[in-house]
Amino acid sequence: MSIRLSIEALEVLDAIDREGSFSAAAESLHRVPSAITYTIRTLEDSLDIKLFDRSGHKARLTDAGNELLREGRHLLKAAGELECRVRRVATGVETDLSIAISDLLRLEPLYEIMTRFYAQGFGTRLRLLREVYGGTWDALISNRADIAIGAPGEGPPGGGYTTRLMGTVEFVFAVAPHHPLAQLPEPLSNQDIQQHRSVSAADSSRSLPPKTSGILDGQDTLSVPDIPSKALAQIKGLGVGYLPRGLAEYHAARGELLIRQVAEPKTDVVGYTAWRSNGGKAQQWLLQELMAIPLQDFLPGPT
């Protein structure tokens, strides 16, 4: 019997894995849950294997399902790239563009660019990804994004992309006014800091090894989704850590945080705009607009 795998079925399988459930996958694909269930059952019948173990409360991929998903993602990537290439050959304009932006940066300047972009009539669908730490590079390298904004530090090896320096982000150490570290004399030593929980924004990388920053050996850590969540956790006194200066100063002016001097401060983070080197007219237009905006405009802080 010949086996026929459709791109649609692989997209459904990928969505279930990414979103964590059939219902969430249906929502992300703008389809009804019954259609998702039907697609998976049809795929299982055509392959004569079980892709999901349904014995528990939550359906889990079988070993066969995991293998199909792993290899199927290569096919999805290839199909997406083929579609983009064909569109670019015909018109020079991309069908879709994905933009990954660091959680360190404000979205408002990008939204202003997107408003002007839609007025150009490219017909290109835009997708915006919010990434944490090395996740911005990861999105670019793994082809989840065509443009990365605020990618920190030097990019990973492998090539296929171009970079431009945006600038540097200064970090300061911040604690809640009622936190014990608010009462100690400055500069705070690593020994002082190590005794208290650190709040860390979890690296959103999927392919590249996740990284951490500003956490001392043996220090208890609370992991949160992004920088805004980290700032809120520190305001609540759940932990301490480094925040971009503008964001820390904003909350300090409101009496929600104190900026404390430390003996061994965190180094500034260098941010880059990076993009895939084979882009078309829509990407070129976006990049030209992005280059005209200084990093300072993207940084959170007092307005």
Phi and psi in degrees as a GROMACS rama.xvg file:
@    title "Ramachandran Plot"
@    xaxis  label "Phi"
@    yaxis  label "Psi"
@TYPE xy
-78.7519  145.611  SER-2
-106.557  127.414  ILE-3
-119.114  115.228  ARG-4
-101.511  124.198  LEU-5
-94.2851  150.878  SER-6
-60.5951  -37.6612  ILE-7
-60.2389  -44.1744  GLU-8
-64.6333  -40.1734  ALA-9
-66.4382  -36.8359  LEU-10
-63.014  -39.6145  GLU-11
-65.3437  -45.7355  VAL-12
-60.6768  -43.5503  LEU-13
-62.7053  -42.5864  ASP-14
-65.4046  -39.6291  ALA-15
-61.9146  -43.2941  ILE-16
-66.346  -43.5454  ASP-17
-68.4967  -42.1653  ARG-18
-87.9028  -19.1527  GLU-19
94.4422  -7.73656  GLY-20
-161.315  162.739  SER-21
-64.0823  -42.3327  PHE-22
-66.7428  -41.5729  SER-23
-66.808  -37.3023  ALA-24
-63.1988  -41.7175  ALA-25
-60.2505  -42.2285  ALA-26
-64.219  -43.317  GLU-27
-67.2034  -28.9118  SER-28
-95.4654  2.00682  LEU-29
58.4599  45.8091  HIS-30
-132.243  164.014  ARG-31
-80.561  149.115  VAL-32
-56.0573  -34.7892  PRO-33
-63.6691  -32.8713  SER-34
-68.5635  -35.4357  ALA-35
-66.3958  -46.7417  ILE-36
-60.8665  -43.6411  THR-37
-61.9611  -42.9096  TYR-38
-60.948  -44.3521  THR-39
-68.0344  -42.4561  ILE-40
-64.8882  -39.2098  ARG-41
-63.6409  -40.6273  THR-42
-65.3423  -42.2361  LEU-43
-62.9654  -41.942  GLU-44
-65.3409  -40.3706  ASP-45
-69.2575  -31.2538  SER-46
-90.2896  -16.1364  LEU-47
60.1678  40.9298  ASP-48
-141.831  164.261  ILE-49
-97.3445  122.835  LYS-50
-90.0989  -23.7038  LEU-51
-128.321  140.979  PHE-52
-91.5002  112.33  ASP-53
-102.546  18.6185  ARG-54
-75.6655  -23.9063  SER-55
-97.6679  -168.265  GLY-56
-70.7981  -25.3077  HIS-57
-127.008  132.06  LYS-58
-67.3939  131.989  ALA-59
-123.423  145.108  ARG-60
-63.775  135.915  LEU-61
-77.2797  174.671  THR-62
-58.9437  -40.6512  ASP-63
-64.8993  -40.0806  ALA-64
-63.4569  -41.2454  GLY-65
-63.3939  -40.6021  ASN-66
-66.7735  -41.7884  GLU-67
-62.839  -42.0429  LEU-68
-65.0343  -42.8839  LEU-69
-60.3409  -48.8955  ARG-70
-74.9776  -33.1303  GLU-71
-64.8483  -31.4222  GLY-72
-66.1542  -29.8829  ARG-73
-64.5581  -39.9898  HIS-74
-67.6975  -40.2313  LEU-75
-62.0266  -43.0075  LEU-76
-61.702  -45.8219  LYS-77
-63.8861  -40.7084  ALA-78
-64.999  -41.7939  ALA-79
-63.4226  -42.2616  GLY-80
-66.5656  -37.2128  GLU-81
-63.1931  -44.6838  LEU-82
-59.5385  -43.7317  GLU-83
-66.0063  -40.5139  CYS-84
-63.4689  -43.8369  ARG-85
-62.9943  -42.6828  VAL-86
-63.5872  -43.2534  ARG-87
-66.1704  -38.2374  ARG-88
-62.0969  -40.656  VAL-89
-75.7262  -40.0479  ALA-90
-127.807  -16.5655  THR-91
79.2133  4.96317  GLY-92
-120.872  136.279  VAL-93
-71.3991  147.21  GLU-94
-71.9853  -43.5252  THR-95
-136.167  151.126  ASP-96
-139.366  132.152  LEU-97
-111.408  135.641  SER-98
-121.455  121.728  ILE-99
-100.638  128.08  ALA-100
-125.202  136.773  ILE-101
-63.4123  145.609  SER-102
-69.4375  -8.38804  ASP-103
-72.9803  -17.9986  LEU-104
-107.999  151.428  LEU-105
-74.8572  149.946  ARG-106
-88.0476  -20.0688  LEU-107
-55.1342  -47.3085  GLU-108
-61.1565  -35.8724  PRO-109
-68.8664  -39.4841  LEU-110
-63.2221  -36.0333  TYR-111
-64.5357  -40.084  GLU-112
-64.8869  -42.2911  ILE-113
-63.5034  -35.9518  MET-114
-60.3201  -44.3476  THR-115
-69.591  -32.6783  ARG-116
-62.1306  -47.7735  PHE-117
-62.1611  -29.1405  TYR-118
-70.7598  -15.4264  ALA-119
-78.0348  -18.6281  GLN-120
73.5261  31.3964  GLY-121
-65.7249  -30.9579  PHE-122
78.568  11.7422  GLY-123
-86.8052  131.75  THR-124
-81.1453  131.591  ARG-125
-103.742  143.623  LEU-126
-131.42  128.513  ARG-127
-107.803  128.278  LEU-128
-114.616  135.926  LEU-129
-101.416  117.204  ARG-130
-120.946  153.608  GLU-131
-115.971  130.549  VAL-132
54.3171  -122.771  TYR-133
-69.9809  -7.63022  GLY-134
-61.0072  -24.787  GLY-135
-67.4387  -43.6161  THR-136
-66.378  -42.3401  TRP-137
-57.8407  -41.7858  ASP-138
-61.9856  -37.6891  ALA-139
-72.117  -47.3692  LEU-140
-65.987  -35.8934  ILE-141
-89.2056  7.2919  SER-142
69.5462  15.907  ASN-143
-75.3289  -22.2392  ARG-144
-134.459  148.974  ALA-145
-96.3817  -28.13  ASP-146
-131.601  137.582  ILE-147
-120.666  130.444  ALA-148
-116.832  124.926  ILE-149
81.5546  23.8301  GLY-150
-63.6673  126.273  ALA-151
-86.2434  137.077  PRO-152
67.4125  -173.99  GLY-153
-69.3857  145.176  GLU-154
-73.9677  161.373  GLY-155
-69.64  159.898  PRO-156
-69.6741  164.267  PRO-157
126.262  -28.1131  GLY-158
71.519  -163.333  GLY-159
85.3369  3.76343  GLY-160
-142.08  161.913  TYR-161
-120.22  148.064  THR-162
-128.102  156.309  THR-163
-142.775  132.768  ARG-164
-65.7143  129.759  LEU-165
-91.8266  -40.7571  MET-166
147.892  -163.925  GLY-167
-120.361  148.856  THR-168
-111.351  123.137  VAL-169
-88.448  135.8  GLU-170
-112.648  144.981  PHE-171
-129.188  156.614  VAL-172
-88.1943  128.666  PHE-173
-132.269  142.716  ALA-174
-137.728  159.546  VAL-175
-71.6868  147.948  ALA-176
-57.2818  -27.8193  PRO-177
-93.8359  4.03153  HIS-178
-77.6856  145.827  HIS-179
-54.7348  -33.4289  PRO-180
-69.2662  -14.7277  LEU-181
-70.6555  -19.5889  ALA-182
-97.2847  -13.5798  GLN-183
-79.1981  150.636  LEU-184
-67.5827  148.622  PRO-185
-92.5682  154.537  GLU-186
-78.4114  146.656  PRO-187
-72.5629  133.718  LEU-188
-86.3412  162.848  SER-189
-59.3819  -34.435  ASN-190
-64.7511  -39.9623  GLN-191
-60.9547  -48.0549  ASP-192
-68.9334  -37.8361  ILE-193
-60.3077  -25.9361  GLN-194
-77.4405  -3.42891  GLN-195
-125.113  151.806  HIS-196
-64.4959  137.066  ARG-197
-98.1285  143.812  SER-198
-102.506  127.368  VAL-199
-126.411  133.633  SER-200
-81.6059  119.839  ALA-201
-70.8006  128.639  ALA-202
-56.9512  129.356  ASP-203
-92.822  13.7633  SER-204
-60.5973  141.337  SER-205
-107.807  -33.6499  ARG-206
-107.311  -44.2764  SER-207
-75.2752  151.446  LEU-208
-61.2506  128.847  PRO-209
-65.4077  149.617  PRO-210
-119.926  159.798  LYS-211
-129.325  161.289  THR-212
-149.943  140.337  SER-213
76.8448  13.0373  GLY-214
-105.451  130.49  ILE-215
-89.2074  154.147  LEU-216
-57.4331  129.881  ASP-217
80.706  0.657401  GLY-218
-80.4631  134.433  GLN-219
-63.6308  144.17  ASP-220
-134.467  134.76  THR-221
-105.406  119.459  LEU-222
-96.5967  129.414  SER-223
-126.949  167.403  VAL-224
-70.9496  -32.6648  PRO-225
-161.486  179.907  ASP-226
-64.1218  -44.0606  ILE-227
-58.4509  -39.755  PRO-228
-65.0238  -38.2169  SER-229
-62.8295  -45.8986  LYS-230
-60.0006  -43.147  ALA-231
-64.2401  -42.0301  LEU-232
-62.298  -38.4989  ALA-233
-70.9661  -35.9404  GLN-234
-61.0384  -38.1588  ILE-235
-76.34  -6.43578  LYS-236
80.3292  15.5965  GLY-237
-74.6423  -14.8363  LEU-238
177.742  -174.575  GLY-239
-130.143  173.288  VAL-240
158.036  -175.022  GLY-241
-92.6215  141.638  TYR-242
-133.785  154.324  LEU-243
-55.3571  139.545  PRO-244
-54.2229  -47.0803  ARG-245
-58.8745  -42.2599  GLY-246
-67.0993  -43.2338  LEU-247
-63.7126  -41.604  ALA-248
-66.9316  -34.6983  GLU-249
-60.1029  -48.7483  TYR-250
-73.2662  -29.2942  HIS-251
-66.4374  -38.2868  ALA-252
-65.6799  -24.7588  ALA-253
-90.4919  1.51861  ARG-254
77.445  15.1361  GLY-255
-93.5757  -23.1108  GLU-256
-139.416  157.827  LEU-257
-117.723  134.164  LEU-258
-89.888  124.512  ILE-259
-117.307  139.672  ARG-260
-75.1368  139.581  GLN-261
-123.736  154.138  VAL-262
-68.6864  -34.6667  ALA-263
-126.686  81.2709  GLU-264
-68.4268  158.421  PRO-265
-74.6127  140.34  LYS-266
-72.2671  155.159  THR-267
-62.3199  151.373  ASP-268
-101.883  127.077  VAL-269
-86.6231  128.845  VAL-270
-112.105  143.845  GLY-271
-127.121  151.018  TYR-272
-94.9457  132.103  THR-273
-134.813  149.457  ALA-274
-150.714  153.617  TRP-275
-68.1198  138.182  ARG-276
-77.1707  -6.42428  SER-277
-108.462  31.3544  ASN-278
-74.1598  163.215  GLY-279
-105.388  -157.713  GLY-280
-65.0777  -38.5308  LYS-281
-65.1512  -44.228  ALA-282
-63.0954  -42.2332  GLN-283
-60.8416  -39.8465  GLN-284
-64.9475  -44.8614  TRP-285
-61.4179  -42.9512  LEU-286
-64.1832  -39.8884  LEU-287
-61.2536  -40.4806  GLN-288
-67.2861  -42.6096  GLU-289
-62.7978  -38.6967  LEU-290
-64.4444  -22.3156  MET-291
-83.2304  -6.49015  ALA-292
-106.727  121.559  ILE-293
-70.1687  153.883  PRO-294
-55.0924  -36.7133  LEU-295
-55.6821  -33.7508  GLN-296
-68.4638  -24.4511  ASP-297
-84.3329  -19.0423  PHE-298
-79.1371  137.65  LEU-299
-72.2485  155.075  PRO-300
159.667  -171.857  GLY-301
-60.6783  140.748  PRO-302
